[in-house]
Amino acid sequence: MIQVFIWARSPFTLAGLQAAVSADPRFEIVGKLSRSAETEPELTSFQEDVILFDGLEGDIDEFLLGSFKEHRTRRVVLLAEDLTRAETVRLMQSGVQAILARDSSAGEIASALEAVSEGLVAFSPDFLRLLLPTPSEGAEQDFEYLNDPLTTRETEVLALLAGGVGNKEIAAQLRISEHTAKFHVSSILSKLGATTRTEAVSRGYRLGLILI
């Protein structure tokens, strides 16, 4: 059974999400919180597999930098609206692994929760389109990067970068030295023609190098 912690901006939304999640036998709600709550429980007291989060961008920033800060391995499904491409990529780097429209159905939310619990990522179509190239962006330039394809190891590192993982954790997860992890990141930036990790992840999604 997948254990879920729910955070919502309002008690009304929290009640709706709780009803939707609890109706599915695949899930168990182990904690819940709304922004209007007088006190915030310590997340260390919960053993959730996935966090279902409904709120504005400022809310998720506050949450990720607060209670969530010391628990970067936890997985987040975010219900959001009106995000830019840069905001979408930044949220993913912060630990968000699924972004759905706030009006998503209970079935769509359940599918995202299950996918994220298995280490996958999920997007509503509108947010997925943010990560795809626009007609004004040079498709030929994107294909040029494939002339020097990423190695299998570099592809693994790029996937971890998309999850917001730093060099130290990359090294630990892949059982390589931190120096080697830095080398792979540098090589990825060079091959993708990127100057930052955020740019590399964005281009990686557009080129289909990161599985969705």
Backbone as ProteinMPNN parsed JSONL, in Angstrom:
{"seq_chain_A": "MIQVFIWARSPFTLAGLQAAVSADPRFEIVGKLSRSAETEPELTSFQEDVILFDGLEGDIDEFLLGSFKEHRTRRVVLLAEDLTRAETVRLMQSGVQAILARDSSAGEIASALEAVSEGLVAFSPDFLRLLLPTPSEGAEQDFEYLNDPLTTRETEVLALLAGGVGNKEIAAQLRISEHTAKFHVSSILSKLGATTRTEAVSRGYRLGLILI", "coords_chain_A": {"N_chain_A": [[0.851, -1.198, 0.0], [0.522, 2.226, -0.824], [1.776, 4.937, 0.9], [0.575, 8.116, 1.722], [1.119, 11.58, 2.174], [-0.704, 14.529, 2.607], [-0.752, 17.895, 1.597], [-2.443, 20.908, 1.562], [-3.68, 24.054, 0.351], [-6.048, 25.084, 1.399], [-8.533, 24.14, 3.884], [-10.853, 23.141, 2.689], [-10.034, 22.247, 0.137], [-8.203, 20.364, 1.021], [-9.9, 18.502, 2.245], [-11.278, 17.539, 0.015], [-9.215, 16.345, -1.503], [-8.357, 14.436, 0.312], [-10.627, 12.794, 0.425], [-10.689, 11.826, -2.202], [-8.264, 10.422, -2.423], [-8.365, 8.56, -0.288], [-10.419, 6.954, -1.118], [-9.381, 5.194, -2.861], [-8.128, 1.967, -2.821], [-5.423, 1.475, -3.046], [-3.981, 3.306, -1.658], [-2.878, 4.805, 1.437], [-3.555, 7.279, 3.73], [-1.276, 8.949, 5.597], [-0.828, 11.286, 6.842], [-1.825, 14.773, 7.043], [-2.228, 18.209, 6.104], [-3.12, 21.633, 6.173], [-2.632, 24.968, 4.921], [-3.755, 26.759, 6.628], [-3.563, 25.638, 9.085], [-2.881, 25.773, 12.573], [-0.56, 24.832, 13.767], [2.356, 23.213, 12.551], [3.019, 19.905, 11.804], [5.838, 17.802, 12.563], [7.539, 16.52, 9.84], [9.116, 14.33, 10.073], [7.765, 12.579, 11.624], [6.167, 11.136, 10.061], [5.894, 8.461, 7.682], [5.7, 8.585, 4.864], [5.291, 7.583, 1.405], [4.832, 9.196, -0.762], [4.265, 12.685, -1.297], [1.431, 14.597, -1.644], [0.763, 17.611, -2.981], [-0.908, 20.664, -2.903], [-0.958, 23.867, -3.928], [0.201, 27.329, -4.184], [3.035, 28.624, -6.066], [4.759, 29.924, -4.274], [4.068, 28.665, -1.923], [4.972, 26.008, -2.256], [7.692, 26.503, -2.489], [8.269, 27.494, 0.076], [7.635, 25.247, 1.561], [9.442, 23.299, 0.558], [11.828, 24.419, 1.306], [11.563, 24.446, 3.974], [10.133, 22.318, 6.089], [10.569, 20.183, 4.371], [13.19, 20.289, 3.658], [15.298, 18.738, 4.738], [14.717, 16.293, 3.742], [15.171, 15.348, 1.072], [14.918, 13.091, -0.488], [12.316, 12.38, -0.52], [9.209, 12.08, -2.338], [7.297, 14.128, -4.509], [4.072, 15.033, -5.609], [2.744, 17.564, -7.381], [0.038, 19.793, -7.511], [-0.828, 22.252, -9.675], [-0.918, 25.481, -11.396], [-0.605, 27.664, -14.235], [2.27, 27.789, -14.642], [5.605, 28.662, -15.682], [8.049, 27.571, -18.133], [10.641, 27.691, -16.992], [10.011, 27.772, -14.26], [8.806, 25.278, -13.975], [10.924, 23.477, -14.509], [12.651, 24.222, -12.426], [11.175, 23.514, -10.147], [11.11, 20.756, -10.446], [13.792, 20.187, -10.073], [13.924, 20.746, -7.427], [12.775, 18.629, -6.176], [10.212, 17.896, -6.881], [8.339, 15.506, -8.558], [6.154, 15.08, -10.112], [3.804, 16.986, -11.915], [0.676, 18.204, -12.01], [-2.393, 19.505, -13.422], [-4.499, 21.636, -11.493], [-7.157, 21.001, -11.633], [-7.246, 18.313, -12.132], [-8.481, 14.964, -12.506], [-9.635, 12.519, -10.063], [-8.711, 10.023, -10.815], [-6.506, 10.663, -12.436], [-4.822, 11.879, -10.576], [-4.393, 9.729, -8.853], [-3.015, 7.993, -10.567], [-0.67, 9.443, -10.974], [0.368, 9.52, -8.36], [0.899, 6.814, -7.944], [2.781, 6.355, -9.984], [4.903, 8.072, -9.237], [5.581, 6.956, -6.784], [6.901, 4.765, -7.65], [9.201, 5.778, -8.593], [9.013, 7.153, -10.983], [8.237, 9.898, -13.262], [5.621, 12.339, -13.821], [3.382, 14.222, -15.866], [0.832, 16.632, -16.494], [-0.659, 17.246, -19.709], [-0.433, 20.035, -20.451], [1.712, 20.985, -18.91], [3.713, 19.296, -19.748], [4.02, 20.139, -22.371], [5.32, 22.528, -21.938], [7.94, 21.8, -21.667], [8.709, 20.983, -24.11], [10.186, 21.716, -27.331], [9.568, 24.912, -28.85], [8.047, 26.243, -31.895], [9.693, 28.37, -32.621], [12.17, 27.748, -31.723], [15.318, 26.473, -32.609], [15.219, 23.518, -34.234], [17.162, 22.132, -35.584], [19.47, 22.781, -34.213], [19.05, 21.451, -31.807], [19.208, 18.779, -32.66], [21.851, 18.657, -33.353], [23.211, 18.193, -31.001], [22.94, 15.52, -30.616], [24.814, 14.387, -32.184], [26.998, 13.848, -30.721], [26.419, 11.651, -28.725], [25.061, 11.026, -25.407], [26.649, 8.942, -23.004], [25.741, 5.752, -21.535], [26.073, 5.943, -18.759], [26.161, 8.736, -18.463], [23.588, 9.381, -19.205], [22.202, 8.262, -17.063], [23.134, 9.928, -15.032], [22.101, 12.388, -15.904], [19.363, 11.916, -15.59], [19.232, 11.815, -12.819], [19.988, 14.423, -12.245], [17.729, 15.711, -13.147], [16.025, 15.126, -11.108], [16.871, 16.806, -9.173], [19.183, 16.156, -7.808], [22.333, 16.416, -6.16], [25.959, 16.505, -6.715], [27.221, 14.916, -4.743], [25.225, 13.134, -3.886], [24.639, 11.927, -6.306], [27.02, 10.544, -6.729], [26.878, 8.751, -4.583], [24.533, 7.271, -5.166], [25.149, 6.093, -7.626], [27.397, 4.786, -7.001], [30.013, 5.785, -7.422], [32.931, 7.924, -7.469], [32.891, 11.26, -6.07], [34.323, 13.034, -7.588], [34.289, 11.78, -10.096], [31.569, 11.95, -10.599], [31.266, 14.737, -10.88], [32.762, 15.048, -13.187], [31.173, 13.68, -15.07], [28.879, 15.319, -15.039], [29.94, 17.703, -16.048], [30.644, 16.844, -18.605], [28.12, 16.26, -19.648], [26.918, 18.822, -19.704], [28.545, 19.997, -21.624], [28.077, 18.409, -23.935], [25.372, 18.886, -24.365], [25.366, 21.514, -24.871], [24.891, 23.31, -22.854], [24.911, 25.735, -20.19], [24.203, 25.658, -17.574], [22.903, 23.44, -15.014], [20.138, 23.416, -14.929], [19.457, 24.25, -17.511], [20.554, 22.131, -18.947], [18.94, 19.99, -18.103], [16.441, 20.851, -19.053], [16.902, 20.83, -21.84], [17.498, 18.195, -22.095], [15.016, 16.983, -21.613], [13.61, 17.991, -23.823], [14.922, 16.729, -25.892], [14.274, 14.153, -25.447], [15.878, 12.634, -23.815], [15.505, 12.148, -21.185], [13.443, 10.053, -19.469], [9.91, 10.161, -19.272]], "CA_chain_A": [[0.0, 0.0, 0.0], [1.296, 3.454, -0.956], [1.444, 5.864, 1.978], [0.514, 9.465, 1.161], [0.942, 12.757, 3.026], [-1.386, 15.549, 1.799], [-0.667, 19.305, 2.0], [-3.322, 21.712, 0.718], [-3.733, 25.459, 0.735], [-7.248, 25.354, 2.188], [-9.173, 22.954, 4.463], [-11.833, 22.616, 1.733], [-9.285, 21.46, -0.843], [-7.638, 19.233, 1.736], [-10.957, 17.508, 2.434], [-11.551, 16.93, -1.277], [-8.104, 15.462, -1.856], [-8.395, 13.309, 1.239], [-11.707, 11.895, 0.009], [-10.311, 11.185, -3.46], [-7.166, 9.467, -2.205], [-8.781, 7.491, 0.616], [-11.372, 6.079, -1.804], [-8.619, 4.225, -3.662], [-7.519, 0.996, -1.899], [-3.972, 1.419, -3.211], [-3.343, 4.358, -0.87], [-3.171, 5.052, 2.852], [-3.172, 8.63, 4.118], [-0.57, 8.871, 6.875], [-0.744, 12.625, 7.423], [-2.447, 15.816, 6.237], [-1.975, 19.548, 6.646], [-3.514, 22.759, 5.334], [-1.855, 26.17, 5.247], [-4.421, 27.478, 7.716], [-3.369, 24.939, 10.354], [-2.178, 26.603, 13.548], [0.777, 24.272, 13.986], [2.803, 22.326, 11.482], [3.637, 18.716, 12.375], [7.158, 17.431, 12.071], [7.404, 15.488, 8.815], [9.852, 13.142, 10.474], [6.868, 11.669, 12.329], [5.43, 10.39, 9.056], [6.694, 7.584, 6.843], [4.986, 8.545, 3.596], [6.002, 7.279, 0.169], [4.611, 10.309, -1.678], [3.575, 13.861, -0.781], [0.514, 15.24, -2.577], [0.851, 19.018, -2.576], [-1.739, 21.599, -3.65], [-0.708, 25.22, -3.453], [0.84, 28.243, -5.101], [4.475, 28.407, -6.164], [5.388, 30.362, -3.032], [3.815, 27.652, -0.898], [5.861, 24.868, -2.45], [9.04, 26.969, -2.155], [8.36, 27.545, 1.538], [7.6, 23.867, 2.053], [10.676, 22.613, 0.191], [12.939, 25.013, 2.048], [11.288, 24.297, 5.404], [10.022, 20.954, 6.604], [11.023, 19.198, 3.401], [14.579, 20.547, 3.309], [16.196, 17.659, 5.146], [14.174, 15.024, 3.253], [15.143, 15.54, -0.369], [14.615, 11.857, -1.202], [10.876, 12.196, -0.573], [8.677, 12.328, -3.666], [6.203, 15.091, -4.454], [3.141, 15.262, -6.716], [2.284, 18.945, -7.21], [-1.107, 20.279, -8.269], [-0.468, 23.655, -9.9], [-1.475, 26.137, -12.585], [0.082, 28.86, -14.737], [3.711, 27.761, -14.454], [6.445, 28.853, -16.859], [8.994, 26.465, -18.324], [11.707, 27.806, -15.997], [9.459, 27.387, -12.953], [8.583, 23.837, -14.004], [12.222, 22.809, -14.373], [13.187, 24.491, -11.087], [10.419, 22.706, -9.194], [11.575, 19.375, -10.577], [15.109, 20.112, -9.442], [13.726, 20.866, -5.985], [12.257, 17.381, -5.627], [8.888, 17.59, -7.413], [8.463, 14.513, -9.621], [4.95, 15.08, -10.94], [3.082, 18.25, -11.895], [-0.629, 18.038, -12.624], [-3.3, 20.643, -13.334], [-5.252, 21.604, -10.235], [-8.468, 20.406, -11.876], [-7.077, 16.915, -12.542], [-9.451, 14.033, -11.929], [-9.123, 11.624, -9.021], [-7.965, 8.971, -11.486], [-5.214, 11.204, -12.871], [-4.011, 12.068, -9.374], [-4.014, 8.397, -8.385], [-1.997, 7.469, -11.482], [0.579, 10.154, -10.698], [0.869, 9.051, -7.062], [1.461, 5.475, -8.124], [3.98, 6.467, -10.805], [5.973, 8.689, -8.452], [6.004, 5.999, -5.757], [7.781, 3.811, -8.325], [10.387, 6.487, -9.057], [8.783, 7.747, -12.291], [7.726, 11.262, -13.24], [4.352, 12.444, -14.533], [2.975, 15.592, -16.157], [-0.349, 16.922, -17.286], [-0.222, 17.664, -21.048], [-0.038, 21.446, -20.529], [3.044, 21.153, -18.332], [4.64, 18.577, -20.614], [4.29, 20.993, -23.536], [6.275, 23.561, -21.544], [9.288, 21.267, -21.769], [8.972, 20.64, -25.505], [10.635, 22.881, -28.105], [8.563, 25.7, -29.553], [8.402, 26.413, -33.308], [10.734, 29.388, -32.784], [13.456, 27.215, -31.285], [15.95, 25.764, -33.717], [15.243, 22.059, -34.109], [18.447, 21.631, -36.083], [20.451, 22.933, -33.14], [18.829, 20.37, -30.858], [19.69, 17.528, -33.205], [23.306, 18.672, -33.398], [23.736, 17.652, -29.766], [22.908, 14.07, -30.699], [25.991, 13.911, -32.914], [27.897, 13.347, -29.679], [25.4, 11.162, -27.778], [25.435, 10.739, -24.026], [26.896, 7.542, -22.675], [24.729, 5.196, -20.63], [26.289, 6.528, -17.437], [25.774, 10.144, -18.5], [22.124, 9.4, -19.225], [21.788, 8.014, -15.679], [23.423, 11.142, -14.267], [21.144, 13.406, -16.336], [18.088, 11.596, -14.95], [19.348, 12.223, -11.417], [19.961, 15.89, -12.242], [16.33, 16.113, -13.309], [15.395, 14.97, -9.808], [17.428, 17.77, -8.243], [20.227, 15.518, -7.007], [23.648, 17.03, -6.25], [27.08, 15.618, -7.052], [27.503, 13.965, -3.67], [24.214, 12.081, -3.903], [24.844, 11.191, -7.553], [28.117, 9.62, -6.482], [26.422, 7.695, -3.677], [23.545, 6.417, -5.821], [25.769, 5.338, -8.716], [28.586, 4.131, -6.439], [31.202, 6.319, -8.061], [33.505, 8.999, -6.663], [32.297, 12.574, -6.325], [35.09, 13.605, -8.69], [33.759, 11.195, -11.33], [30.234, 12.527, -10.791], [31.478, 16.084, -11.409], [33.233, 14.892, -14.569], [30.019, 13.335, -15.901], [28.026, 16.507, -15.148], [30.62, 18.62, -16.956], [30.537, 16.278, -19.954], [26.718, 16.415, -20.062], [26.728, 20.233, -20.044], [29.252, 20.25, -22.875], [27.406, 17.737, -25.052], [24.064, 19.487, -24.586], [25.532, 22.935, -25.135], [24.245, 24.012, -21.744], [25.814, 26.398, -19.25], [23.749, 25.359, -16.221], [22.212, 22.165, -14.878], [18.739, 23.633, -15.294], [19.395, 24.276, -18.973], [20.829, 20.774, -19.424], [17.74, 19.174, -17.856], [15.409, 21.299, -19.981], [17.226, 20.331, -23.174], [17.396, 16.742, -22.027], [13.605, 16.648, -21.802], [13.212, 18.299, -25.194], [15.533, 15.748, -26.777], [13.831, 12.807, -25.112], [16.946, 11.908, -23.129], [15.018, 11.853, -19.852], [12.164, 9.38, -19.595], [8.789, 10.779, -18.556]], "C_chain_A": [[0.885, 1.245, 0.0], [0.834, 4.462, 0.098], [1.603, 7.31, 1.497], [0.345, 10.505, 2.271], [0.354, 13.858, 2.149], [-1.199, 16.929, 2.421], [-1.549, 20.091, 1.037], [-3.416, 23.129, 1.246], [-4.93, 25.766, 1.617], [-7.828, 24.064, 2.752], [-10.168, 22.312, 3.495], [-11.145, 21.732, 0.687], [-8.698, 20.219, -0.208], [-8.675, 18.121, 1.893], [-11.267, 16.789, 1.127], [-10.466, 15.958, -1.697], [-8.083, 14.23, -0.96], [-9.459, 12.3, 0.824], [-11.321, 11.131, -1.252], [-9.257, 10.109, -3.249], [-7.622, 8.283, -1.353], [-9.759, 6.525, -0.04], [-10.674, 5.005, -2.628], [-7.891, 3.269, -2.722], [-6.004, 0.879, -2.014], [-3.243, 2.352, -2.253], [-3.8, 4.368, 0.587], [-2.682, 6.453, 3.188], [-2.553, 8.579, 5.511], [-0.411, 10.234, 7.538], [-1.382, 13.632, 6.496], [-2.238, 17.156, 6.918], [-2.493, 20.579, 5.656], [-2.75, 23.99, 5.799], [-2.457, 26.915, 6.434], [-4.246, 26.799, 9.064], [-2.534, 25.8, 11.3], [-0.762, 26.114, 13.795], [1.1, 23.306, 12.87], [3.486, 21.116, 12.092], [5.023, 18.469, 11.796], [7.006, 16.309, 11.053], [8.16, 14.218, 9.173], [8.957, 12.146, 11.189], [6.051, 10.836, 11.359], [6.39, 9.564, 8.207], [6.026, 7.438, 5.479], [5.899, 8.141, 2.447], [5.945, 8.462, -0.783], [3.913, 11.447, -0.941], [2.717, 14.436, -1.898], [0.351, 16.683, -2.131], [-0.004, 19.883, -3.492], [-1.513, 22.996, -3.106], [-0.082, 26.076, -4.524], [2.341, 28.018, -5.098], [5.199, 28.812, -4.886], [5.21, 29.353, -1.916], [4.795, 26.491, -1.025], [7.303, 25.254, -2.146], [9.247, 26.962, -0.641], [8.427, 26.141, 2.125], [8.918, 23.147, 1.781], [11.867, 23.141, 0.973], [12.761, 24.895, 3.552], [11.307, 22.861, 5.83], [10.65, 19.927, 5.684], [12.531, 19.239, 3.174], [15.505, 19.386, 3.609], [15.747, 16.3, 4.617], [14.066, 15.05, 1.741], [14.806, 14.266, -1.133], [13.112, 11.608, -1.27], [10.335, 12.675, -1.912], [7.407, 13.163, -3.585], [5.406, 15.08, -5.748], [2.523, 16.629, -6.466], [1.075, 19.217, -8.098], [-0.929, 21.783, -8.432], [-1.177, 24.209, -11.126], [-0.6, 27.32, -12.947], [1.579, 28.888, -14.405], [4.427, 28.062, -15.773], [7.366, 27.644, -17.004], [10.083, 26.501, -17.259], [11.224, 27.372, -14.619], [9.262, 25.877, -12.881], [9.88, 23.076, -13.785], [12.779, 23.004, -12.97], [12.483, 23.647, -10.031], [10.865, 21.249, -9.252], [12.934, 19.195, -9.914], [15.008, 20.184, -7.922], [13.161, 19.595, -5.355], [10.874, 17.001, -6.108], [9.044, 16.631, -8.59], [7.217, 14.384, -10.483], [4.265, 16.428, -10.792], [1.798, 18.057, -12.689], [-1.427, 19.333, -12.525], [-4.143, 20.51, -12.067], [-6.636, 20.988, -10.414], [-8.379, 18.959, -12.371], [-8.095, 16.027, -11.831], [-8.802, 13.173, -10.853], [-8.288, 10.507, -9.648], [-6.599, 9.426, -11.934], [-4.283, 11.394, -11.68], [-3.514, 10.72, -8.858], [-2.914, 7.803, -9.263], [-0.648, 8.124, -11.228], [1.192, 9.7, -9.377], [1.537, 7.691, -7.2], [2.757, 5.531, -8.926], [5.155, 7.005, -9.998], [6.471, 7.744, -7.358], [6.956, 4.955, -6.326], [9.024, 4.487, -8.9], [10.245, 7.104, -10.436], [8.34, 9.195, -12.134], [6.453, 11.318, -14.072], [3.987, 13.912, -14.714], [1.609, 15.614, -16.815], [0.126, 17.429, -18.647], [0.258, 19.106, -21.13], [1.364, 21.667, -19.985], [4.092, 20.412, -19.147], [5.008, 19.433, -21.814], [5.264, 22.12, -23.204], [7.709, 23.107, -21.758], [9.667, 20.872, -23.191], [9.398, 21.884, -26.272], [9.483, 23.591, -28.79], [8.977, 25.866, -31.008], [9.527, 27.409, -33.533], [12.11, 28.889, -32.392], [14.037, 26.346, -32.385], [16.009, 24.266, -33.49], [16.572, 21.504, -34.562], [19.51, 21.717, -35.013], [20.301, 21.82, -32.121], [19.403, 19.063, -31.381], [21.209, 17.49, -33.273], [23.909, 18.046, -32.148], [23.805, 16.124, -29.827], [24.069, 13.513, -31.499], [27.063, 13.394, -31.955], [27.007, 12.835, -28.55], [25.953, 10.947, -26.379], [25.699, 9.25, -23.863], [25.782, 7.053, -21.751], [24.846, 5.806, -19.244], [25.868, 7.99, -17.412], [24.258, 10.295, -18.533], [21.575, 9.172, -17.825], [21.999, 9.262, -14.828], [22.433, 12.251, -14.62], [19.777, 13.176, -15.693], [18.1, 12.007, -13.484], [19.346, 13.751, -11.29], [18.536, 16.398, -12.357], [15.567, 15.998, -12.001], [15.974, 15.895, -8.751], [18.55, 17.234, -7.368], [21.566, 16.208, -7.23], [24.739, 16.014, -6.51], [27.328, 14.536, -5.997], [26.516, 12.808, -3.688], [24.291, 11.272, -5.194], [25.92, 10.133, -7.357], [27.668, 8.449, -5.612], [25.476, 6.733, -4.386], [24.158, 5.551, -6.912], [27.04, 4.608, -8.281], [29.852, 4.498, -7.216], [31.741, 7.429, -7.165], [32.827, 10.323, -7.011], [33.021, 13.271, -7.478], [34.576, 13.089, -10.028], [32.376, 11.759, -11.638], [30.346, 13.927, -11.395], [31.921, 16.025, -12.864], [32.066, 14.591, -15.5], [29.105, 14.542, -16.105], [28.633, 17.495, -16.133], [30.501, 18.153, -18.409], [29.124, 16.457, -20.507], [26.458, 17.857, -20.495], [27.365, 20.546, -21.389], [28.508, 19.656, -24.067], [26.055, 18.358, -25.381], [24.157, 20.985, -24.88], [24.896, 23.797, -24.085], [25.285, 24.643, -20.83], [25.436, 26.141, -17.801], [23.065, 23.992, -16.193], [20.748, 22.293, -15.279], [18.566, 23.595, -16.809], [19.623, 22.887, -19.546], [19.61, 19.871, -19.25], [16.637, 19.546, -18.834], [15.661, 20.759, -21.378], [17.168, 18.807, -23.216], [15.97, 16.267, -22.215], [13.19, 16.874, -23.249], [13.766, 17.285, -26.186], [15.101, 14.321, -26.476], [14.874, 11.971, -24.409], [16.555, 11.518, -21.709], [13.631, 11.247, -19.993], [11.105, 10.045, -18.738], [7.768, 9.711, -18.212]], "O_chain_A": [[1.873, 1.313, 0.73], [-0.349, 4.797, 0.175], [2.635, 7.677, 0.936], [-0.462, 10.332, 3.184], [0.86, 14.101, 1.053], [-1.448, 17.122, 3.61], [-1.413, 19.951, -0.178], [-3.251, 23.373, 2.442], [-4.842, 26.623, 2.496], [-7.638, 22.999, 2.165], [-10.315, 21.09, 3.474], [-11.601, 20.628, 0.388], [-8.69, 19.146, -0.813], [-8.368, 16.944, 1.699], [-11.492, 15.578, 1.119], [-10.76, 14.87, -2.19], [-7.823, 13.119, -1.421], [-9.223, 11.092, 0.865], [-11.59, 9.935, -1.365], [-9.34, 9.022, -3.82], [-7.302, 7.134, -1.661], [-9.918, 5.396, 0.426], [-11.296, 4.027, -3.044], [-7.102, 3.723, -1.894], [-5.367, 0.251, -1.169], [-2.037, 2.219, -2.05], [-4.927, 4.0, 0.919], [-1.518, 6.777, 2.955], [-3.215, 8.214, 6.482], [0.082, 10.329, 8.661], [-1.479, 13.393, 5.292], [-2.091, 17.237, 8.137], [-2.329, 20.424, 4.446], [-2.277, 24.046, 6.934], [-1.751, 27.617, 7.157], [-4.719, 27.308, 10.08], [-1.596, 26.474, 10.874], [0.141, 26.921, 14.013], [0.212, 22.659, 12.314], [4.452, 21.279, 12.837], [5.329, 18.882, 10.677], [6.418, 15.269, 11.352], [7.874, 13.149, 8.634], [9.336, 10.986, 11.352], [5.324, 9.933, 11.772], [7.554, 9.927, 8.036], [5.811, 6.326, 4.995], [7.114, 8.329, 2.503], [6.894, 8.711, -1.527], [3.075, 11.212, -0.07], [3.222, 14.73, -2.981], [-0.141, 16.949, -1.035], [0.153, 19.846, -4.713], [-1.838, 23.279, -1.953], [0.144, 25.616, -5.643], [2.868, 27.31, -4.239], [6.135, 28.138, -4.457], [6.085, 29.197, -1.064], [5.375, 26.044, -0.036], [8.062, 24.447, -1.611], [10.268, 26.487, -0.144], [9.179, 25.881, 3.064], [9.452, 22.468, 2.657], [12.804, 22.4, 1.268], [13.674, 25.199, 4.319], [12.368, 22.245, 5.924], [11.196, 18.923, 6.14], [13.092, 18.327, 2.567], [16.4, 19.081, 2.821], [16.313, 15.271, 4.987], [12.995, 14.804, 1.186], [14.444, 14.337, -2.308], [12.67, 10.72, -1.998], [10.913, 13.557, -2.548], [6.556, 12.948, -2.723], [5.971, 15.114, -6.842], [1.854, 16.834, -5.453], [1.086, 18.909, -9.29], [-0.882, 22.513, -7.442], [-1.931, 23.508, -11.802], [0.061, 27.908, -12.091], [2.09, 29.906, -13.938], [3.915, 27.753, -16.848], [7.45, 26.802, -16.11], [10.42, 25.467, -16.681], [11.943, 26.685, -13.893], [9.52, 25.264, -11.845], [9.938, 22.147, -12.979], [13.321, 22.067, -12.382], [13.127, 23.125, -9.121], [10.983, 20.589, -8.22], [13.193, 18.177, -9.272], [15.908, 19.733, -7.214], [13.078, 19.496, -4.131], [10.389, 15.913, -5.795], [9.799, 16.913, -9.52], [7.222, 13.658, -11.477], [4.152, 16.957, -9.686], [1.83, 17.781, -13.888], [-1.17, 20.161, -11.651], [-4.458, 19.402, -11.632], [-7.225, 20.503, -9.448], [-9.329, 18.442, -12.961], [-8.512, 16.307, -10.706], [-7.578, 13.109, -10.747], [-7.276, 10.092, -9.081], [-5.629, 8.675, -11.831], [-3.09, 11.103, -11.768], [-2.353, 10.587, -8.472], [-1.983, 7.178, -8.753], [0.389, 7.462, -11.259], [2.406, 9.515, -9.288], [2.607, 7.451, -6.64], [3.722, 4.843, -8.597], [6.261, 6.469, -10.061], [7.661, 7.737, -7.043], [7.723, 4.335, -5.589], [9.809, 3.855, -9.606], [11.239, 7.541, -11.016], [8.099, 9.665, -11.023], [6.223, 10.459, -14.924], [4.244, 14.741, -13.841], [1.268, 14.725, -17.597], [1.217, 17.992, -18.735], [1.251, 19.386, -21.803], [2.126, 22.457, -20.542], [5.238, 20.854, -19.23], [6.165, 19.458, -22.233], [5.961, 22.615, -24.09], [8.595, 23.927, -22.001], [10.802, 20.475, -23.451], [9.014, 22.995, -25.905], [8.538, 22.955, -29.256], [10.144, 25.653, -31.336], [10.246, 27.312, -34.527], [13.113, 29.535, -32.694], [13.319, 25.571, -33.017], [16.768, 23.795, -32.643], [17.064, 20.523, -34.004], [20.361, 20.833, -34.905], [21.295, 21.296, -31.619], [20.02, 18.313, -30.625], [21.801, 16.411, -33.253], [24.98, 17.441, -32.206], [24.639, 15.511, -29.16], [24.297, 12.303, -31.501], [27.924, 12.601, -32.337], [26.854, 13.507, -27.529], [27.148, 10.719, -26.191], [25.058, 8.413, -24.499], [24.983, 7.844, -21.251], [23.84, 6.146, -18.623], [25.273, 8.439, -16.432], [23.71, 11.233, -17.952], [20.597, 9.807, -17.431], [21.152, 9.613, -14.006], [21.975, 12.975, -13.736], [19.109, 14.131, -15.295], [17.095, 12.492, -12.963], [18.775, 14.302, -10.349], [18.175, 17.399, -11.738], [14.571, 16.693, -11.801], [15.625, 15.795, -7.575], [18.838, 17.791, -6.308], [21.904, 16.549, -8.364], [24.487, 14.809, -6.527], [27.611, 13.385, -6.329], [26.901, 11.649, -3.529], [24.038, 10.067, -5.187], [25.761, 8.981, -7.761], [28.03, 7.3, -5.867], [25.595, 5.517, -4.231], [23.743, 4.409, -7.109], [27.675, 3.91, -9.071], [30.641, 3.638, -7.607], [31.079, 7.83, -6.207], [32.267, 10.487, -8.094], [32.407, 14.008, -8.25], [34.438, 13.854, -10.983], [32.048, 12.016, -12.796], [29.604, 14.265, -12.317], [31.508, 16.85, -13.679], [31.967, 15.164, -16.585], [28.612, 14.769, -17.209], [27.921, 18.063, -16.961], [30.287, 18.954, -19.319], [28.946, 16.766, -21.686], [25.845, 18.09, -21.538], [26.793, 21.276, -22.199], [28.329, 20.321, -25.088], [25.635, 18.359, -26.538], [23.141, 21.641, -25.109], [24.413, 24.891, -24.376], [26.405, 24.144, -20.711], [26.238, 26.373, -16.896], [22.695, 23.457, -17.238], [20.185, 21.388, -15.895], [17.631, 22.978, -17.32], [18.971, 22.498, -20.515], [19.283, 19.083, -20.138], [15.971, 18.669, -19.385], [14.735, 20.28, -22.034], [16.833, 18.211, -24.24], [15.728, 15.269, -22.894], [12.495, 16.043, -23.836], [13.141, 17.014, -27.212], [15.511, 13.386, -27.163], [14.785, 10.743, -24.395], [17.194, 10.661, -21.098], [12.74, 11.865, -20.576], [11.376, 10.446, -17.606], [6.74, 10.012, -17.605]]}, "name": "protein", "num_of_chains": 1, "seq": "MIQVFIWARSPFTLAGLQAAVSADPRFEIVGKLSRSAETEPELTSFQEDVILFDGLEGDIDEFLLGSFKEHRTRRVVLLAEDLTRAETVRLMQSGVQAILARDSSAGEIASALEAVSEGLVAFSPDFLRLLLPTPSEGAEQDFEYLNDPLTTRETEVLALLAGGVGNKEIAAQLRISEHTAKFHVSSILSKLGATTRTEAVSRGYRLGLILI"}
